[in-house]
């Protein structure tokens, strides 16, 4: 009789334990769904990634990523994810100081500027992230490893979010974007005294010619920092020094011309030029030189570092 009584107590205890465990599990699920449903669900593998060439299933968190597109090395590095191989690593090391600073302690095989499929095969990736310039090679790449094709020059925020989803770094993406927006808002307020002064981003090509870019490339700076673009220069293109004189911006940012460098740069080449010396920006010492040439490119790091450089220059 005593033994039977003990069994009853044990049975009651087990029922209570199951009830408590069940309630606890249900509560956890509710908290996850209410707090960060997207992050929790997206970081789980396997996952299906929809991209420009259809859908690709990634079975587990990738560890050996190859990216035959130089800009995607940037996006991955911003998320603290480093590919085993990437396009243009040597170019990054020589000419892009900000990105090189992020990747310098990581061994990344250089796929070269002209990416060869055999080079990609040789590094044995478990995931390939390519741009739409390789859409015609999608089937070949897919035979090597699961492959995702993203736009070459998509919106930097969208690309960063896509990259975060692919590599399981959604929370890092959220932190990067929140930090960027908070800094932009703070810097915009501090730079409000310049809100009526025109700002132009350009690159010197030599022989008194400059190149400017579509204003959309600098949207995070113009809108994010409250800068005023130069009227009639929104579409970008090549302009002569005389043309620049007619625009006569209050502030000029000169981006490093790493592909065809000019000895001494614009400052040395035009130091005795009357038109250059007559510009408002030159007379008021409001010409700023940017060593890292990534600012006009479709890169996340260019935007993150760009707001810092622009803020420091104008402040």
Number of C-alpha atoms within 10 A of each C-alpha: 6 6 7 9 10 11 12 11 11 12 12 12 12 12 12 12 12 12 11 12 12 11 11 11 10 11 11 11 12 11 11 14 13 10 11 11 13 14 17 14 12 18 19 13 15 12 18 14 16 15 15 12 15 9 14 16 14 20 13 15 17 18 14 15 23 31 25 27 23 22 24 26 27 26 24 20 18 21 21 13 19 22 25 18 25 29 24 20 22 17 15 20 15 10 18 18 15 18 24 19 12 15 21 13 8 11 11 18 18 20 24 18 15 10 17 11 14 11 16 22 15 9 16 16 21 18 25 26 22 26 21 18 14 17 16 10 12 19 13 14 22 14 10 19 19 20 28 28 22 22 13 17 14 12 14 19 15 10 20 27 18 20 21 22 21 23 20 23 22 22 17 16 20 15 12 17 16 12 12 18 15 11 18 22 14 12 20 22 13 14 18 13 12 18 16 12 14 18 23 27 23 23 24 25 19 17 12 16 16 19 17 20 18 14 18 15 18 21 15 19 21 18 14 18 24 21 22 19 23 18 12 8 17 14 11 16 12 16 18 16 18 13 12 21 16 11 16 20 23 22 26 22 18 23 21 23 20 16 9 10 13 16 10 9 17 23 15 10 15 17 11 10 11 9 13 21 14 13 22 17 21 19 12 11 12 18 21 18 18 17 16 19 19 24 23 20 15 21 25 26 20 21 23 20 17 20 21 15 18 17 18 11 15 14 11
